[in-house]
Amino acid sequence: MIDIFSTPALVTIILGSVALLIPILDALNKERGSKNKVYSAIAFGALALALAVVISRIFTGENLPALSLTNNGVIADDIFGAFFSIAFLIVSIMVTVSSWSYMKKKSNHAAYYSLILLSSIGMILIGYSTDFVMLLVAWELMSIPTYALAAFSKRDPVSNEAAIKYFLFGALSSAIIILGMGIVYGLTGTTNIYDSVVGMTTLNPDLMPFALLAVALFIAGFGFKMGLVPFHMWLPDTYSGAPTTIATLLAAGTKKAGFAAAIRVIVIGLIALNVHWTITLAIIAIFTMTLGNLGALTQKSIPRILAYSSIAQAGYILIGLAVAPYTNYGLDASLLQILNHAVMKSAAFVAAAAVIITIGAYTIEKYRGLGYRMPITALVLAVALLSLAGVPPLNGFWGKYLIFGSAIDAGDQAWWAPYLAIAGVLNSALSLGYYIWIIRKMYMEEGENRIRQKEPRPIVAVLLFALGFMVLFGIWYGPLLDLASMAVPNDLTHLIAAR
């Protein structure tokens, strides 16, 4: 039974009702000119209300568990799910508001905003899922709308090609996840995630290779959405071919859903089976960071640079997951970086969308002199890039600092952990190569003209919010770290002992 007054149920009802309401209003509304503005406002209201529900439940709910261990139902009302829901909803709100400008001269507004809301429901339910069947349903509810959104510019052959590639890889990843779930069910006889983990700890040694195969399949399946190497091939083409606002949703939203699923399934499963297998995540983290940054250095398109940067950022976050069994704050650090990255990456992509809308520029050469032509957009983009690089005192610095610190702290139990910190620092320095390159183009090179451009007001509002977030929580990061700490137990080994 699902409690309809639980946080995930209330949020699903709010967003689902509005997602169905918007197409009905579209059928009744005969005025073409006002549709985009109205539907964007309605979607924004629903997302803001859902965010208020999630935040209020965290601080007013009694005895909410950090990371729920339950076999009573398929979803759990816990702080872990609420934490990810906050990240998802902030990203969806930023995408919805910025889409007011992006979609102004386009059609099918009702379908566009409804699909964003439906995908948001899927992301949120992934964060709360405690059962493999529910996780799969939520995964598809998140993914299927984004396939359509990625191809929303249906007359653009580049967008269509990117969407097809995204769909094919997405279908393959779903099949891999289903196969992994089937193996786990065959081994344990249950679809409850934590009952399955506990069941695998008592497996006959002869069956252990199948359990490890299941974990490998989950890493591959969820690694697709997280953008981990070598499951990243689709990502640069999709992010650059999709509407830039939808690329924001993919890079800052659905990517985080992959981490939510990975933490609930992969990390805890590795602890149950054999913590030494977490070195697999460490190796993937190093390759992901390095190849992501090297790929970004060779690009000339801003969306593609941001896409490869997103791959590298996934590698940094994965460091915290790899060392989670050996230190008390590895997972806390990764969660902090997940929330910070959601805003930083959203700000960067939304700024790129503003440039595309205003001057139709995709390549880095067209960003010359942008600091004069579009001062607010250029400023926020520069701050977002520096924050992604981990430059203090911006919020991205603290996420990386704590992740690298947790890797060093884990060195007492895992000899390889400090090398992860070294790789992370070197990659952060490498990333400055292309981040500073963009900033230099905007502020130190003169463009083809010095005509001031009118920056889209809704996007400016989103960018100013992101700027405030990055600066405020760079100076005062404590509240976000406290929230991240509330979302996970102090010692992950208690997850197994508690059952």
Number of C-alpha atoms within 10 A of each C-alpha: 7 13 13 12 10 16 25 29 15 16 26 20 15 19 24 17 15 22 25 16 15 23 19 12 14 18 9 9 11 10 8 10 10 11 20 23 16 17 26 25 16 17 24 21 16 20 25 16 15 23 21 14 18 24 17 12 18 20 10 9 16 8 8 18 17 20 21 23 18 16 16 12 14 20 26 27 26 26 28 26 26 25 27 27 31 19 23 29 25 21 26 27 24 25 30 30 22 25 25 21 22 24 19 15 10 11 14 13 24 23 20 25 26 24 22 23 30 23 28 33 26 24 32 28 29 31 31 30 27 29 25 25 16 18 22 18 15 23 25 18 20 26 25 17 20 27 21 19 25 29 25 21 18 15 9 12 12 16 22 20 18 22 27 17 18 25 21 13 20 20 16 15 22 21 14 20 24 19 17 25 23 15 18 25 17 12 19 19 13 18 20 23 26 25 19 22 25 20 17 20 18 12 14 9 10 7 11 16 10 16 23 19 15 24 24 16 22 24 26 22 26 26 22 25 25 31 27 30 24 13 19 19 15 20 27 23 19 30 30 22 24 30 20 25 28 28 30 30 29 26 27 29 33 26 25 26 29 22 26 27 23 21 16 21 22 24 24 23 25 21 21 21 19 11 18 12 15 20 15 13 21 22 17 19 28 23 17 26 31 21 20 28 26 18 17 25 19 12 16 15 17 21 27 23 25 27 29 26 28 28 28 31 29 26 28 28 28 28 31 32 27 28 32 28 24 23 21 20 27 26 32 28 27 26 30 26 31 28 26 28 28 21 28 29 29 29 32 26 27 30 28 25 27 28 22 15 17 16 15 12 17 18 15 18 17 18 27 21 24 27 25 20 21 23 17 18 26 25 21 24 28 23 21 30 26 23 26 28 26 22 19 15 18 27 31 30 20 26 29 28 17 21 30 27 17 28 29 21 20 23 17 13 12 19 10 17 24 20 16 25 24 14 19 27 18 13 23 22 14 17 26 19 15 22 23 15 13 23 24 16 19 27 19 13 15 15 19 11 11 13 12 12 14 10 19 17 14 17 25 19 14 20 27 16 15 24 21 12 17 26 19 14 19 21 14 15 21 12 10 19 21 12 18 25 21 20 25 22 19 15 14 20 16 10 19 17 9 8 11
